[in-house]
């Protein structure tokens, strides 16, 4: 099976030295890539700037901005893939303009932001037969509301699976996490564990849900 996984953060430049980003480490995406490779799948990773080491046997496409991640992922998917796992924390907004040079830090600055393209929506529009797994990260929400928002994403974007997590409980970069896996029929809670173990549970859910996967 051909698998494309996005991982890590994106950086949206403000000027020549500053950018908007988040603290995503890429550890979950890397764990998913390693687990997929262990299960015999062909894995390609589209990665934002991360500090984790990706094994040489996994092809990596390095990107920085949300636009680069979206364009590179969609371009790679044209080569024919069975599965996309969108584990990257792609920035939701980017500055409307890039200011050349370094802004004067003694002056007040007002930034106007614009929404970035939504990768999972575009992937579904362009590749209707692709099996798509997305992550839905929220902060300090009651479980019911977290699952409601994840379920809304699953339905509205016509996704196959959504993995929900609360980064208020398990912050970006942590070694462990807790997730809920939604497929439109049931919700499976995976209690806090190391990310390698969580990746195994997510892969089990994927392989159980993919209609052509042979067990």
C-alpha positions as CSV (number, residue, x, y, z in Angstrom):
1,X,0.0,0.0,0.0
2,X,1.3,3.5,-0.9
3,X,1.0,5.9,2.1
4,X,1.6,9.6,2.4
5,X,1.9,11.1,5.8
6,X,2.2,14.8,6.7
7,X,4.0,15.8,9.9
8,X,5.3,18.7,11.9
9,X,4.5,22.4,12.0
10,X,4.5,25.0,9.2
11,X,6.2,28.4,9.4
12,X,4.4,31.4,8.0
13,X,6.8,34.3,7.4
14,X,6.2,37.8,8.8
15,X,9.4,39.3,7.6
16,X,12.8,38.0,6.6
17,X,13.6,36.6,10.1
18,X,10.3,36.2,11.9
19,X,7.4,33.7,11.4
20,X,4.2,32.4,12.9
21,X,4.3,28.7,13.9
22,X,3.4,26.2,16.6
23,X,5.1,23.8,18.8
24,X,4.3,20.6,16.9
25,X,7.3,18.3,17.1
26,X,6.4,15.8,14.4
27,X,6.7,12.9,16.8
28,X,3.3,11.5,16.1
29,X,3.7,11.7,12.4
30,X,7.1,10.0,12.6
31,X,5.7,7.2,14.8
32,X,2.9,6.6,12.2
33,X,5.5,6.6,9.4
34,X,7.7,4.1,11.3
35,X,4.7,1.8,12.1
36,X,3.5,1.9,8.5
37,X,7.0,1.0,7.2
38,X,7.2,-1.8,9.8
39,X,3.9,-3.2,8.4
40,X,5.4,-3.4,4.9
41,X,3.8,-0.3,3.4
42,X,5.5,2.2,1.0
43,X,5.7,5.4,3.1
44,X,6.4,9.0,1.9
45,X,6.5,11.8,4.4
46,X,5.8,15.5,3.8
47,X,7.5,17.3,6.7
48,X,7.5,20.8,8.1
49,X,10.6,21.9,10.1
50,X,11.2,19.3,12.8
51,X,14.0,18.3,15.1
52,X,13.3,14.5,15.0
53,X,15.3,12.2,12.8
54,X,13.5,10.5,10.0
55,X,15.0,7.1,9.0
56,X,16.8,7.0,5.6
57,X,14.4,4.3,4.3
58,X,11.5,6.7,4.4
59,X,11.3,9.2,1.6
60,X,11.0,12.8,2.9
61,X,9.7,15.9,1.1
62,X,10.7,18.9,3.2
63,X,8.5,22.0,3.3
64,X,8.2,25.2,5.4
65,X,4.9,27.0,4.8
66,X,1.3,25.8,4.8
67,X,1.1,26.6,1.1
68,X,4.2,24.5,0.4
69,X,2.8,21.6,2.4
70,X,-0.5,21.7,0.7
71,X,0.9,22.0,-2.8
72,X,3.7,19.4,-2.3
73,X,1.2,16.9,-0.8
74,X,-1.4,17.3,-3.5
75,X,1.4,17.1,-6.2
76,X,2.8,13.9,-4.6
77,X,-0.7,12.4,-4.4
78,X,-1.1,12.7,-8.1
79,X,1.4,9.8,-8.4
80,X,-1.2,7.4,-7.0
81,X,-1.6,6.7,-3.3
82,X,-4.0,4.5,-1.3
83,X,-3.9,6.4,2.0
84,X,-3.1,9.9,3.3
85,X,-2.6,10.5,7.0
86,X,-2.7,14.3,7.8
87,X,-0.8,14.5,11.1
88,X,0.9,17.8,10.4
89,X,-0.2,20.9,12.4
90,X,-0.6,23.2,9.4
91,X,-1.0,26.8,10.4
92,X,-4.6,28.0,10.0
93,X,-3.5,31.6,9.2
94,X,-0.6,33.3,7.5
95,X,0.2,37.0,7.2
96,X,-1.3,38.8,4.2
97,X,2.0,40.3,3.2
98,X,5.7,39.4,3.7
99,X,7.7,42.4,4.8
100,X,11.2,42.5,3.4
101,X,14.1,42.8,5.7
102,X,13.7,42.9,9.5
103,X,11.0,45.1,11.0
104,X,11.9,47.7,13.5
105,X,11.3,46.1,16.9
106,X,10.8,49.5,18.6
107,X,7.6,50.1,16.6
108,X,4.2,48.7,17.1
109,X,3.1,46.2,14.3
110,X,-0.3,45.2,13.3
111,X,-0.6,42.0,11.3
112,X,-3.4,41.1,9.0
113,X,-3.9,37.4,8.6
114,X,-5.6,35.3,5.9
115,X,-6.8,31.7,6.2
116,X,-4.5,29.0,4.7
117,X,-5.8,26.3,2.3
118,X,-7.3,23.3,4.0
119,X,-5.3,20.2,2.9
120,X,-7.9,17.5,3.8
121,X,-10.7,19.3,2.1
122,X,-8.7,19.8,-1.1
123,X,-7.4,16.2,-1.0
124,X,-10.9,14.9,-0.8
125,X,-12.1,17.1,-3.7
126,X,-9.2,16.1,-5.9
127,X,-8.9,12.4,-4.9
128,X,-12.4,11.1,-4.1
129,X,-11.2,7.5,-3.8
130,X,-8.3,8.2,-1.4
131,X,-8.6,6.9,2.2
132,X,-8.0,10.0,4.3
133,X,-7.2,10.1,8.0
134,X,-7.1,13.5,9.7
135,X,-6.2,14.7,13.2
136,X,-8.3,17.2,15.1
137,X,-6.4,18.9,17.9
138,X,-8.3,21.0,20.5
139,X,-7.3,22.6,23.8
140,X,-8.9,21.9,27.2
141,X,-12.3,20.9,26.0
142,X,-14.8,18.6,27.7
143,X,-14.6,15.1,26.0
144,X,-18.1,15.5,24.6
145,X,-17.3,18.8,22.8
146,X,-14.0,17.4,21.5
147,X,-15.8,14.5,20.0
148,X,-18.5,16.7,18.6
149,X,-16.0,18.9,16.8
150,X,-14.1,15.8,15.5
151,X,-17.3,14.3,14.3
152,X,-18.2,17.5,12.5
153,X,-14.8,17.5,10.7
154,X,-15.3,13.8,9.7
155,X,-18.7,14.5,8.2
156,X,-18.2,17.9,6.6
157,X,-14.9,16.9,4.9
158,X,-16.1,13.4,4.0
159,X,-13.1,11.8,5.7
160,X,-12.6,8.1,6.5
161,X,-11.1,8.5,10.0
162,X,-10.5,11.4,12.4
163,X,-8.1,11.1,15.3
164,X,-9.0,13.6,18.1
165,X,-6.7,14.7,20.8
166,X,-6.5,17.5,23.4
167,X,-3.2,19.3,23.4
168,X,-4.1,21.0,26.6
169,X,-3.8,17.6,28.3
170,X,-0.9,16.3,26.2
171,X,1.1,19.2,24.9
172,X,2.9,19.4,21.5
173,X,6.2,17.6,21.8
174,X,5.2,15.3,24.6
175,X,6.3,11.6,24.5
176,X,2.8,10.3,25.3
177,X,-0.7,11.2,24.2
178,X,-4.3,10.1,24.4
179,X,-6.6,9.9,21.4
180,X,-10.1,9.1,20.2
181,X,-10.6,7.5,16.8
182,X,-13.8,8.2,15.0
183,X,-15.0,6.5,11.8
184,X,-18.6,7.6,11.7
185,X,-19.9,4.4,13.3
186,X,-18.1,4.3,16.6
187,X,-15.6,6.1,18.7
188,X,-12.6,4.2,20.1
189,X,-10.8,5.8,23.0
190,X,-7.1,5.0,23.3
191,X,-5.9,5.9,26.8
192,X,-2.6,7.7,27.4
193,X,0.4,5.8,26.0
194,X,3.6,6.4,24.2
195,X,3.2,7.6,20.6
196,X,4.7,4.4,19.1
197,X,1.9,2.5,20.8
198,X,-0.8,5.0,19.8
199,X,0.5,4.8,16.2
200,X,-0.1,1.0,16.3
201,X,-3.7,1.5,17.5
202,X,-4.3,4.1,14.7
203,X,-2.9,1.7,12.1
204,X,-5.1,-1.1,13.4
205,X,-8.1,1.1,12.9
206,X,-7.0,2.1,9.4
207,X,-6.4,-1.5,8.3
208,X,-9.7,-2.6,9.8
209,X,-11.6,0.2,8.0
210,X,-9.9,0.0,4.5
211,X,-12.2,-2.1,2.3
212,X,-9.4,-3.6,0.2
213,X,-7.0,-4.3,2.9
214,X,-6.3,-8.1,3.2
215,X,-5.7,-9.3,6.8
